Amino acid sequence: MPRTTASAAESIDQLVPDPVVAKECGTSLMGLWRWDRDLKLRELGWQPPIKIRGRNYRSRRALEAFKAALMREVCVNADSASARRRSASGTAVRTERQKRRRPREW
């Protein structure tokens, strides 16, 4: 039996079952099913499942690439949201609206 080198072992991709993927991503199996149909997540690199005997598996490499792309997307959105909060005009508009709101009558 031939020995595998470190580079050959790294080139082999692992298949991760969906319950493990759901736990890693903090969602449920139903959530993964929804993610499979979400076009925005597909653009970020979410791969469809690999079906083996009726069970779903994901590629470890594709999963890690998706996590990295998702983190980049979250960081970009957080930066733009903080820039919007810092703008003085947006804060003033919200304050005026809050002043004009009538109190609730119970």
Backbone hydrogen bonds, N-H to C=O, Kabsch-Sander energy under -0.5 kcal/mol:
donor,donor_aa,acceptor,acceptor_aa,energy
9,A,5,T,-2.2
10,E,6,A,-1.9
11,S,7,S,-1.3
12,I,8,A,-0.7
16,V,14,Q,-0.5
16,V,58,R,-3.2
18,D,56,N,-2.1
20,V,17,P,-0.8
21,V,17,P,-1.9
22,A,18,D,-3.1
23,K,19,P,-1.7
24,E,20,V,-2.4
25,C,21,V,-2.4
26,G,22,A,-0.9
27,T,22,A,-2.4
32,L,28,S,-1.9
33,W,29,L,-1.9
34,R,30,M,-2.1
35,W,31,G,-2.5
36,D,32,L,-2.0
37,R,33,W,-0.6
37,R,34,R,-1.1
38,D,34,R,-0.5
38,D,35,W,-1.0
39,L,37,R,-0.6
42,R,38,D,-1.6
43,E,39,L,-1.9
44,L,40,K,-1.1
45,G,41,L,-0.6
45,G,42,R,-1.1
46,W,41,L,-2.4
50,I,57,Y,-3.3
51,K,49,P,-0.6
52,I,50,I,-0.5
52,I,55,R,-2.5
55,R,52,I,-1.7
57,Y,50,I,-1.8
58,R,16,V,-2.5
60,R,14,Q,-2.5
63,L,59,S,-2.2
64,E,60,R,-2.4
65,A,61,R,-2.3
66,F,62,A,-2.2
67,K,63,L,-2.3
68,A,64,E,-2.1
69,A,65,A,-2.2
70,L,66,F,-2.7
71,M,67,K,-2.2
72,R,68,A,-2.1
73,E,69,A,-2.2
74,V,70,L,-2.4
75,C,71,M,-2.3
76,V,72,R,-2.2
77,N,73,E,-2.3
78,A,74,V,-2.4
79,D,75,C,-2.1
80,S,76,V,-2.0
81,A,77,N,-2.2
82,S,78,A,-2.2
83,A,79,D,-1.7
84,R,80,S,-1.8
85,R,81,A,-2.0
86,R,82,S,-1.7
87,S,83,A,-1.0
91,T,87,S,-1.2
92,A,88,A,-2.0
93,V,89,S,-2.1
94,R,90,G,-1.9
95,T,91,T,-2.0
96,E,92,A,-2.2
97,R,93,V,-2.2
98,Q,94,R,-2.3
99,K,95,T,-1.9
100,R,96,E,-1.9
101,R,97,R,-1.4
106,W,104,R,-0.6
